[in-house]
């Protein structure tokens, strides 16, 4: 019973210190609209790394190129750089056709036999960075579509306010089915974690589907000895290496979100999560300790709860767990509302328990194993 109470206190303290900050997360970090300051601010380079993404580029790239971010004369103040990483589908043809329509679209081709000083996506990103003309960068993926024509403006607004790293929200499209619901809940939960950590002055990750930074800070991250240990993870590592409490901002404006289709099979989703979770072991020690304490206390609390249900402590255990669950489910509901998701609230109890199973299942990739490919 003593261990159960300790774990419950840890969970509640964690929620009250970190997660409650979601209630104060501003929707618009910069009050002055960048479009009104267009003559004074730098232009932006949008970089997209793509490998066999012909379908997604044809579907999503026009929305990226339709951003309302121009000077008073109507000229676009951004370029879009797509790095074609040795694709063997119709990616090159799709980009060629789109380049004929947009004069601010550029493509970089990486061949199969090209020497790669960095692994996987890291090399593709470095090639895009090499030809980027501007000091402000906005990073997204080929399978992502911006939520509005103001996406670019809203995502780089904190850079105009002096920030160097901006973490946005990369959501998944709503589809029927339990897998889709859990993917969207887990994505919401991840945003809740990294956004409230950043508000507490401890930024540790972002999602490459939707983040902005200065060129200087990306170059600084690339010089770290841990940058090349994984073929992916550039988003998390950039924040972990170069982020701090004063240079990192979170954008939670629904116009600044991006959306992509979630995996439709459990096998594909597991492979994706193995890649995503491989980066965590390279976070700073304090961050690993805090995230570990959260995960361990969560799993331990539920395990103790199920055991103690069959003891004479049953009633106080139910009361304590009920208090903890009310706190968490209210926070999740608030996050759900802030992110404009359409989740099944009645599934929160199931997902709460499922997240314990999730951590046990992916424990090897969280602690020691690495996913070797980014695609």
C-alpha positions in Angstrom: 0.0 0.0 0.0 2.9 2.3 0.8 4.4 1.9 -2.7 1.0 2.5 -4.3 0.6 5.8 -2.4 4.2 6.9 -3.3 3.5 6.2 -7.0 0.1 8.0 -6.8 1.8 11.1 -5.3 4.5 11.0 -8.0 1.9 10.8 -10.7 -0.2 13.7 -9.3 2.9 15.8 -8.6 4.0 15.3 -12.2 0.6 16.2 -13.6 0.3 19.3 -11.4 3.9 20.6 -12.0 4.1 19.8 -15.8 0.8 18.9 -17.4 -1.3 21.6 -15.8 0.7 24.2 -17.8 -1.4 23.2 -20.9 -4.1 25.4 -19.4 -1.8 28.5 -19.7 -0.3 27.6 -23.1 -1.0 30.6 -25.4 -2.7 30.0 -28.7 -0.9 32.9 -30.3 2.6 33.6 -29.0 3.1 36.7 -31.1 0.4 39.4 -31.1 1.6 41.3 -34.1 0.8 39.5 -37.3 3.9 38.8 -39.4 2.1 39.7 -42.6 1.9 43.3 -41.4 5.6 43.3 -40.7 6.5 41.7 -44.0 9.0 44.4 -45.1 11.0 44.0 -41.9 11.3 40.2 -41.4 13.5 37.7 -43.1 12.1 35.2 -45.7 11.8 31.5 -44.9 13.2 28.3 -46.4 10.8 25.3 -46.1 12.7 22.0 -46.3 11.0 18.7 -47.0 13.0 15.4 -47.2 11.2 12.9 -49.4 11.9 9.3 -50.3 9.3 7.6 -52.7 6.7 10.2 -51.9 5.3 10.9 -55.3 1.7 10.5 -54.2 2.0 12.6 -51.1 4.0 15.4 -52.8 1.3 15.7 -55.5 -1.4 15.8 -52.8 0.2 18.1 -50.2 2.9 20.2 -51.8 0.4 22.7 -53.5 -0.9 23.5 -50.0 2.6 24.2 -48.8 3.2 26.4 -51.8 -0.1 28.3 -51.3 1.0 30.0 -48.0 0.0 33.6 -47.5 3.4 34.9 -46.7 4.5 37.7 -49.0 5.8 41.2 -49.2 3.5 44.2 -49.8 4.0 43.7 -53.6 2.6 40.2 -53.4 5.9 38.3 -53.9 6.2 35.1 -51.9 8.8 35.5 -49.1 9.6 31.8 -48.9 11.1 29.0 -50.9 10.3 25.3 -50.7 13.2 22.9 -51.0 12.3 19.2 -51.6 15.2 16.7 -51.2 14.5 13.7 -53.3 16.4 11.0 -51.5 17.2 8.3 -54.1 13.5 7.7 -54.9 12.6 5.0 -57.3 8.9 6.0 -57.9 7.6 9.1 -59.8 8.9 11.6 -57.2 11.2 13.3 -59.7 8.5 13.6 -62.4 6.0 15.1 -59.8 8.5 17.7 -58.7 9.4 18.5 -62.3 5.8 19.2 -63.1 5.2 21.3 -60.0 8.4 23.3 -60.6 6.9 24.5 -63.8 4.0 26.0 -61.9 5.9 27.5 -58.9 9.0 29.6 -59.2 9.8 29.3 -55.5 10.0 25.5 -55.6 13.4 23.8 -55.8 14.4 20.1 -55.7 17.6 18.4 -54.7 18.4 14.9 -56.0 20.4 12.4 -54.1 21.5 9.4 -56.1 21.8 5.8 -54.9 25.6 5.8 -55.3 26.2 9.1 -53.6 28.5 9.1 -50.7 26.7 9.9 -47.4 28.7 11.5 -44.6 25.6 11.3 -42.4 23.1 8.4 -42.1 19.5 8.4 -43.5 17.4 11.5 -43.3 20.3 13.4 -41.6 22.1 13.5 -45.0 19.0 14.5 -46.9 18.4 17.4 -44.4 22.0 18.5 -44.8 21.6 18.7 -48.6 18.5 20.8 -48.2 20.3 23.0 -45.7 23.2 23.5 -48.0 21.1 25.3 -50.7 18.7 27.0 -48.3 18.9 30.7 -49.1 17.3 32.0 -45.9 18.2 32.0 -42.2 14.7 31.0 -41.0 13.9 27.3 -41.6 10.5 25.5 -41.5 10.7 21.7 -41.5 7.9 19.3 -42.4 7.4 16.0 -44.2 6.1 15.1 -47.6 3.0 13.3 -46.2 1.9 16.3 -44.2 -0.5 19.0 -45.2 -0.7 22.4 -43.4 -4.1 23.2 -41.7 -4.4 26.6 -43.3 -2.7 29.2 -45.6 -1.4 30.9 -42.4 0.6 27.9 -41.3 4.0 29.4 -42.3 3.2 32.8 -40.8 2.1 31.3 -37.4 5.0 28.8 -37.1 7.7 31.4 -37.7 6.1 34.1 -35.5 8.2 33.2 -32.5 11.4 33.5 -34.6 10.4 37.2 -35.1 10.1 37.5 -31.3 13.7 36.3 -30.9 13.2 32.5 -30.4 15.5 30.0 -32.2 13.4 26.8 -32.1 9.6 26.5 -32.6 7.8 23.2 -31.9 4.3 22.9 -33.4 1.7 20.2 -33.5 1.7 17.4 -36.2 -1.6 15.7 -35.9 -3.2 12.7 -37.6 -6.4 12.7 -39.7 -9.4 11.2 -38.0 -10.4 7.8 -39.3 -12.6 5.0 -37.9 -11.0 2.3 -35.8 -9.3 1.7 -32.5 -5.8 2.0 -33.9 -6.5 5.5 -35.4 -8.0 6.6 -32.1 -5.0 5.4 -30.1 -2.5 7.0 -32.5 -4.3 10.3 -32.1 -4.4 10.0 -28.3 -0.7 9.0 -28.2 0.2 12.0 -30.4 -1.9 14.3 -28.2 -0.2 12.8 -25.1 3.3 13.4 -26.6 2.4 17.0 -27.4 1.2 17.5 -23.9 4.6 16.2 -22.6 7.0 18.2 -24.8 4.9 21.4 -24.7 4.6 21.6 -21.0 8.3 20.6 -20.5 9.2 23.5 -22.7 7.0 25.8 -20.7 8.8 24.6 -17.6 12.1 25.6 -19.2 13.1 22.0 -20.1 12.6 21.6 -23.9 13.6 18.2 -25.1 11.8 17.3 -28.3 9.7 18.4 -31.3 8.2 16.6 -34.2 9.8 16.9 -37.6 6.3 17.1 -39.2 6.0 20.6 -38.0 8.9 22.6 -36.5 10.8 25.8 -37.3 14.3 27.0 -36.3 17.1 29.3 -37.4 19.8 28.0 -39.7 22.4 28.8 -37.0 20.8 26.5 -34.4 20.5 23.6 -36.9 24.2 23.9 -37.9 25.1 23.9 -34.2 23.1 20.8 -33.6 24.8 19.0 -36.5 28.2 19.6 -34.9 27.2 17.5 -31.8 28.7 14.1 -31.5 25.3 12.5 -31.0 23.8 13.9 -34.2 24.9 11.1 -36.5 24.1 8.1 -34.2 20.7 7.6 -35.8 19.4 7.9 -39.4 16.4 9.9 -38.1 15.6 11.8 -34.9 16.8 15.1 -36.2 13.8 16.8 -34.6 14.3 15.5 -31.1 18.1 15.8 -31.2 18.0 19.4 -32.5 15.9 20.4 -29.5 17.8 18.3 -27.0 21.2 19.6 -28.2 20.4 23.3 -28.8 17.2 24.0 -27.0 16.9 25.8 -23.7 14.2 27.6 -21.6 14.7 30.9 -23.3 15.2 30.0 -27.0 12.3 27.5 -27.5 8.7 28.3 -28.2 5.5 26.2 -28.6 2.8 27.1 -31.1 -0.7 25.8 -30.3 -2.7 27.7 -32.9 -5.0 25.4 -34.9 -4.0 27.3 -38.1 -0.4 26.3 -37.6 -1.0 22.5 -37.3 -0.1 20.0 -39.9 -2.0 16.7 -40.6 -1.0 13.4 -42.1 -2.7 10.0 -42.4 -1.9 7.6 -39.6 -0.8 4.0 -40.2 -3.6 1.7 -40.9 -2.0 -1.5 -39.6 -0.6 -2.3 -36.2 2.6 -3.7 -37.9 3.3 -0.5 -39.8 2.6 1.6 -36.7 4.9 -0.5 -34.5 7.7 -0.1 -37.0 7.1 3.7 -37.1 7.1 4.0 -33.3 10.3 1.9 -33.0 12.0 4.6 -35.1 10.5 7.5 -33.2 11.3 6.1 -29.7 15.0 5.3 -30.6 16.0 8.9 -30.0 14.9 9.1 -26.4 18.1 7.4 -25.0 20.1 10.4 -26.3 18.2 13.0 -24.3 20.0 14.9 -21.5 20.3 12.9 -18.3 17.8 15.0 -16.4 15.2 14.7 -19.1 15.6 10.9 -19.2 15.3 10.7 -15.5 12.1 12.7 -15.5 10.5 10.9 -18.4 11.6 7.6 -16.8 10.0 8.5 -13.5 6.8 9.3 -15.2 6.7 6.1 -17.2 7.7 3.9 -14.3 5.3 5.5 -11.8 2.5 5.2 -14.4 3.1 1.5 -15.0 3.8 0.7 -11.3 0.6 2.5 -10.2 -1.7 0.5 -12.5 0.0 -2.8 -11.6 -0.3 -2.1 -7.9 -3.9 -1.0 -8.4 -4.9 -4.3 -10.0 -3.1 -6.3 -7.3 -4.5 -4.3 -4.4 -8.1 -4.5 -5.7 -8.0 -8.1 -4.2 -6.8 -6.9 -0.8 -8.5 -5.3 2.2 -7.1 -2.0 0.9 -9.6 -2.1 -1.9 -11.7 1.0 -1.0 -8.9 3.5 -0.3 -7.1 2.2 -3.4 -10.1 2.9 -5.6 -10.5 6.4 -4.0 -6.8 7.3 -4.6 -6.7 6.0 -8.1 -10.0 7.8 -8.8 -8.5 11.1 -7.7 -5.4 10.5 -9.9 -7.5 9.6 -12.9 -9.8 12.6 -12.6 -6.8 14.9 -12.6 -5.3 13.2 -15.7 -8.5 12.8 -17.7 -9.4 16.5 -17.1 -5.9 17.5 -18.4 -6.2 15.2 -21.4 -9.7 16.6 -22.2 -8.3 20.1 -22.1 -5.4 19.1 -24.4 -7.9 17.4 -26.7 -9.9 20.6 -26.9 -6.8 22.8 -27.5 -5.6 20.6 -30.3 -9.1 20.5 -32.0 -9.0 16.7 -32.0 -12.1 14.5 -32.3 -11.2 11.8 -29.9 -13.5 9.3 -28.1 -13.4 10.6 -24.5 -14.9 7.4 -23.2 -11.7 5.6 -24.4 -9.4 7.6 -22.1 -9.5 4.9 -19.4 -8.6 2.2 -22.0 -5.8 4.3 -23.4 -4.5 5.1 -20.0 -4.0 1.4 -19.3 -2.8 0.8 -22.9 0.0 3.3 -22.5 1.4 1.1 -19.8 1.5 -1.8 -22.3 2.9 0.5 -24.9 5.9 1.3 -22.7 6.6 -2.4 -21.9 6.3 -3.3 -25.6 8.7 -0.6 -26.8 11.1 -0.7 -23.8 14.1 -2.1 -25.8 13.9 0.8 -28.3 13.4 3.3 -25.4 16.5 2.0 -23.6 19.1 0.4 -25.9 17.9 -0.6 -29.4 18.0 1.7 -32.5 15.9 1.6 -35.6 18.4 1.6 -38.5 16.4 3.1 -41.3 14.3 6.3 -41.6 12.2 4.9 -44.5 
